[in-house]
């Protein structure tokens, strides 16, 4: 027995240097050719160390107290974010499960057994047993280490996914909020237009009663007024839908949620863009894709350990007796200890195919990572272009609104003077209303592009936040 114990101890000591051996490829972050700058940057304000995106609370750049309150509520009450948080906790628990394999398993098995032997006397025997066992598989070739790495990278990718879900929900709420405010601005335009059309109808009726115009002009004015009034009422449909969407994002029932109507100035904030390479650190979806590559690389190492033998060290011992009075006495002890080794000699190529499978998965994750980075560059370029071009469009449209207003004034004067028919007034009114609506919608598009630009830049998140 003592020789066996010494043999097991000697074998364990001999295995200690081997435990530092880890099978599998060393992980190197895939290279991505990041351009020196963004094509659409132009005269955009460059990023400065003292003027980076607000860490986490990027929406505060819009200086809207109502939006700030809604975003804070979303961070606490959004159910999609809560589900992603639970997913992160599950991934972290899997990491702890993998790390538990570093340690031996210790068991205890007390028992009292009654048995009857097939003898002529039919004697019943009682056996008292208290056994302990321990087993440990040394991580000779890095199977456990690679498994822990793979699960850790998966947990980090899941944490990055959580931040991507959070950022997406925040951006969606901001976009919906500015869409809702756009409806408030349209409502203001249409309310003002309806009021001016009511005045125009009074003028047409007065002129008709005075015999200066026909009933046709009155009918045209009535049709214009009623059509615009219907359009004014219809604004409430979209506003209600945006309000309901915001309520759900904030984790609240739409029936108990409301946002008071308010006309706000839809002007995007200045956002420091920085350089393209910063996206690799500031976008959670890129971080998640990169961690998936690391996880796939570690899985190759796990698969390769199947080519090497596994060693199990086990020991059992305890007390066993047929008498309870002698159960825990020293002569009733028993024990056994010894190592065992297992090695697959032939599997028809199964292990090799498994390694090839994980290598292919690794290649796939590398391609996905590189595509995610390229898509990020595209999204920033798209929204930089949108903000820049829409700013120019709004300037031209505002000038068009001013010109349409002057045209309506001239048409109204000429109609009141009896020079032109009322149809000219209607045409000028329609042109002005369309120009005003377009100006409001262009501002809404620019606000959405600004939100999407911040989202494309990763908000205020940074890869250093991954644990």
N, C-alpha and C positions, 0 to 999 in steps of 0.2 A: 504493500500500500504506500509506504513512504517513498519507494522508488518511483511509483506512478505519479505521486504528487510532485516529486522533484523533476520528473520528465515534463509534466505539464507546465511547471514554472519555467523550466529552461526553454520550452517551446514558446511560451508567452514572451520571455525576454528577447528571444531571437526575432520575434515578430515586430517588436517596437520600432526598429529602424525602417521596416517595410511599411509601417503605417503612414509614413510621410510621403509615400509614393501615390501620385494621383494620375489616373489614366484619363486621357481626353485632350482635345486641342485647347490651347490657351486662347482666351477670348480677346479679340481685338475689335474695337468699335469700327463698323463699316465706314469707309470713306465716302463722303459726299462732296461733290464739287460745288461749293457755294459761290455765287457771283460776288464781285467786290461791292456791288451796290444794286439798288432796285432801279429798274429801267424807268418806272413811272415816278421816281422820287422828285425829280425836277427841283423846284424851289421849296420843297417841303421842309419844315423845320427839322434839323438833325437832332438825334438823340444826344443828350448831355448827361454826365454823371449825376448832376444835381436835379435832373428833370426827367426821370424815368417814369414809367407807368406806375400809378399808385399800387403798392403791394396789396393785392386782393381786391380792394374797393375801387376798381377802375371807373365805375359808374359815377363816382363823385366828381369826375372831371366835367360832367354835364351840368353841375350846379343846379340840380333840381331836387328839392327836399322830398317831394312825393315819390320820385324814382328811388331815392336813397332808402326811404322807408320800405318800399316794396321789395327792393333787393335784399334788405336785411331780413325781411319776413321770409322770402324765398329760401335763403340760406339755412333757416331754421326749420321750415315747415314743408319744403318740397319733397314729395314722396319718391320721386325718381332719384333724387340725391340720397335720400334715406336708404333706398334699396342698394345703391352703389356703395354706401358706407358699410352696410352689412356684408356686401361682397368682399370688401377689403378686409374686414374682420375675419371672415372665413379663410381668406388667403393667408393671413397672418397665423391663424391656428394651424394651417397645413405646414407652415414653416416650423412651428414648434413641434409638430408631430415628427417631422423629418429629423430635427435635432435630437429628439429623444432616442434615436437609433445609435447615438454615440455611447450610450450608457447601457450597462447590463440590465437584464430583466430578472427580478427577484420575485419568487413566488413562495407561498406557504399553503400547506394542505393538511390541516388536522382532520382526523376521521376516527370514528368508532364503528366497527363492523361486527355484526352478529352473523355467524354462519353455522350451518349444521352439516356435519360430515356424514357420509353414507356408511356408518358403522352399525354394528348390531345394537349397540347401546343407544344410538341416535343422539350422541352428545352434541351440545351446542357450544360453539367457541366464540369468544369475544376478543377482538383484536383492537388494541389502542395504538394509533399511529399519529405522529406529529412530524411531518417532513417539510424540509426547506429545499428550494432549488434556485440555482442561478445560472444564467446563460448569457454569453456575450460573443458577438461576432466582430472581431477586429476589422476596422476599415482599412484593409491592407492596400487596396488599389483605388481608393477614392470613391467607391460607390455611394457611400453616405454623404461624403463631402460634396460630390457633384449633385446629388439629389437635393441637399440643403441649398446649394447655389441655385439650382433650377427653380426650386420653390420660392426662394427669396426674390429672384428676378421676376417670377410670376406675380408675387405679392406687390413688388414695386410697380410692375406694369398695371396691376389692378388699381393701385393707389393713383397712378397717373390717369387711368381711365376715369376714376372718380372725379379728379379735377377737371377732366375734359367734359364730363357730364355736368358738373357744376358750372363751368364756363359757358357751355352751350345753353343751359337753362337761364343763366344770368343774361346772356346776349339776347335770347329769345324774348325774355320779359322786357328788356330795354327796347327792343324793336317793336314789340306789341304796344308798349307804352307810348312811343312816339307816333305809332300809327293811330292810336286813340286820340292823341293830342292833335294830330292832323285832321281827324274828323271834327274836333272842336273848332279848329280854324276854318274848315270848310263850312261848318254850321254858321260861324260868324259871317263869312262872306255871303252865304245864301240868305241869312236873316236880313242883312243889309240890302241885298239885291231885291228881296221880296218887298221890303219897305219902299225902295225906290220905284219898283214896278207898280205898287199900290198908288203912289203919287202920280205915276205916268198914266195909270188908268183913270184917275180923277181928272187929269187934264184932258184926256181923250173924250170922256163923258161930257165935260164942260163945253168943249168945242163942238161936240155933236148937238148938245142942247141949244147952243148958240147958232147952229146951222153952219158952222165953219168947217165941219168934217162929216164924213159918213159914218153909219153904224158899223161899217167894216173895220174902221180903225178901233172902235170900242171892242169889237169881237177879237181882233188881233191882240189888243192889250190884255183882255181877259184871259185869252189862251196862254199868252206869255206868262202872266202872273200865276195861273193855276199850275202850269207845267213846272215852273220854278218852285212853287210852294210844295208840290209833290216831291221834287228833288230834295228840297230842304228837309222834309219829313223823313225821306228815305235814308238820310245820313245816319239816323238813329240805329238802323239795322247793323251796319258795320261797327259803329261805336259799341253797341251792346255785345257783339261777338268778340271784339278786342278786350272788353272789360271782363267777359267770362273767361277768356283765355288767360288773362293775367291772374284772375282769381284762382284758377286751377294750378297755375305755376307757383302761386304763393301758398298752395296747400289749403285753400279755403273753398267753401261751397259758394257758387255764384249767387245763390239767392240771398246770402247775407253779406255780399261784398259789393261795394260801389266806389267809384272814383268821381268826385265832383267835376263838372265841366269847367274847363279853364283854358284860356288861350295863352300859350307860351311861345316865346320866340325860339324857333327851331334852328339853332345855330350850333354846328358841331365844334367841339373843343380842339385846340391844337394838340396833336399827338406826336411825340418824338418817335420816329420809326426805327432809327438805328441802322445796323447793317444786316444783311441776310443771314450771316452765320449765327447771329444771336437767336434766331428762331430755333436752333437746335437745343438751346437751353431754356427757351421761354414758352415753348408749345407743349402742353401735356400729351397731345396725341403723338407727337414725335418721340417724346420720352417713353411712352408706352410701347411704341413700335421698336425702339432701340432696346428696351428691356426684353422684349419678346425675342430679339435676336440673341441676346445673352442667354436667355433661358433655353433656346434651341441648341446653342453651343454646349451648354452644360449637359443637356440630354444626350448628346453624342458620347460624352464621357461616361455617363451612366450605362449606355448600351455597350460600350467597349469593355466594361468591367466584367461582362458575362463571359469573356474569353479566359478569365483567370479563375483559379480555384477560390472557394470560400471556406473559411475555417471557423468552426464553432467551438468555443470553450464552454463547458458545462460542468456543473457540480451539483450533487444532491446529498442530503444528509438529514438526520433527525433521530427520532426515538420511536421504537416499536416494541410492544409487549402484549402478552396475553393477560396481564394482571394490571389493574389500574394503580395498585400500590407500587408497582415496579416500572410504571410507564416512563417516567422522566429520570430514571436512575442511569448512571453512567454505563453500566454493562448493556443497557438496552439500545445503545447508540448504533447507528449505521451510517455509512457515507460512501460516495463514489465520486471520482473526478477524472476528467480526461478530455482531450481535444478530439474533434472529428473534422475530416476534410472531405469536400465534395467538389467534383470536377466533371463537367460534361465532356465526354469524349467524342460524341458524334451527334449532330442534330440536323443533318441534311441541309445545312446552310442557313438555318433559321437566325442565328446570331448575326451572321454577316448581313443578311437581308434587313435585320432590325437596325444595324448601324447605318446602312445605306438609306433606310427610311428616314432616320433622324437627320442625316446629312442633307437629304432633299428638303426636309422641313426647314432646316437652317437656311438653305439657299432661298427658299420661299420667303422666310421672314426678312432676309436681307433685301430682297426685291421689294417687299411691302414697305420696309423702312425707307428705302430710297425713293419710292413713289410717294410716300407720305410727305417727305421733305420737299419734293418737287411740287406737290399739290399746295403745300404751305407757301412756297414762293409765289405760285400762281395766284393764290387767294389774296396775298398782300398786294401784288401788282394790280389785280382786278379792282380792289377797293381803293387803292391809291388813285388809279385812273378814274374811278367813279366819282370820288370826292373832288378831284381836280376838275374834271369835265363838268360835273353838275354845278360847281361853283360858277363856272363861266356861263352855263346855261341859265342859272338863276339871275345873273346880272342882265343877260339879254331879255329874259322873260319879264323881269321887273320893269325894264324899259318899255317892253311891249304893253304891259298893263297900263303904264302911264300914257302911252300913245292911244290905247283903246279908250281910256277915260276922256281924253281930249276929243276923240272922234265922236263919242257919245254926246258930249256937251254941244258940239257943233251940229250934230244931227237933231238934237232936241231943240236948239235955237231955230234951226231952219224949219222944223215941223211946226213950232209955235208961230212962226212967221208966215206959215202957209206956203212955203217954197217947196218943201219935199213932203211926200206921203209918210204916213206913220210906219210903213214897212221899213224905211231907212233907219228909224229909231230902233225898231226891233232887231234889225241886223246889227247895229252898233251895240245894243244891249247884249246880244248873244256873244259877239266878239269879246266884249269886256269880261263877261262872266267866264267864258272859256279860258281867257288869259289869266284871270284871277285863280281859277281852279288849278290850272297848270302850274302856276307859281307855287301854290300850296303843295301840290303833289311832288314837284321837283325838290322842295325842301324836305319833304318826307323821305324821298329817295336818298337824299344826301345824308340825312340822319341815320338811315338804315345802313348805308355804306360806311359811315363813321363807326357805328357799332360793330359792323362786321370786320372793319379794319382792326379795331382793338382786339376783337376775338381772334383774328388771323395772327396777330402779334403775340397771342398767348395771354392777354389780359395782364394781370399783375403777378402771374405765377412764374416760378423758376424751378428748374430741375433740382436745385439744392434742397428743396423742400421734401424730396423723396426720402423715406426712411428705409 
